[in-house]
Amino acid sequence: MTKILLLSDTHSYIDDDILRHVKQADEVWHAGDIGDLKVTDAIKALKPLRAVYGNIDDDKVRLEYPEHNRFMCEGVDVWITHIGGYPPKYNSRVYEGIKRNPPRLFICGHSHILKVMPDKKLNLLHMNPGAVGKHGFHKVRTMLRFTIDGKKIDNLEVIEFPVRHPKTHN
């Protein structure tokens, strides 16, 4: 069994709360918009990392991480990309590839909206962990934790952190 921590849209933000959850995982997967390599360096110092770049990422991040990362985790075919859309309306960048050869688990970020939903037509599970960084419109920072045991994806949990806004003075 492999314990996965899935996060996205850090936008250069990493803190001890996130790293506490990293330490509990076997692997960490980042679905893009890393922002600064200090984020992935901090994660890689603790656990194995699989990541992709996102639309805000610069050349340094794009040199280190691919746009698409497709791999096997135990018996599960996984595809991670930053901009992927949702079932059944996938982004044009991935649409043909998903239809031709669907993974069992399709992961993307970008929207800052946490969603987990099945695509019954293609027999895949779609996950978007939302955004764990502080940049964006989201009110709650989120990540996902789950296990892969053979071919089984299980024990899905949502991890939430409040977005801390600066206090205003009257």
Secondary structure, DSSP 8 states (H G I E B T S, - for coil): -EEEEEE---TT---HHHHHHHHH-SEEEE-S---SHHHHHHHHTTS-EEE---TT--HHHHHHS-SEEEEEETTEEEEEESS-EETTEE-TTTHHHHHHS--SEEE--SS--EEEEEETTTTEEEEEE---SSSSS-SEEEEEEEEEETTEEEEEEEEEEE--------
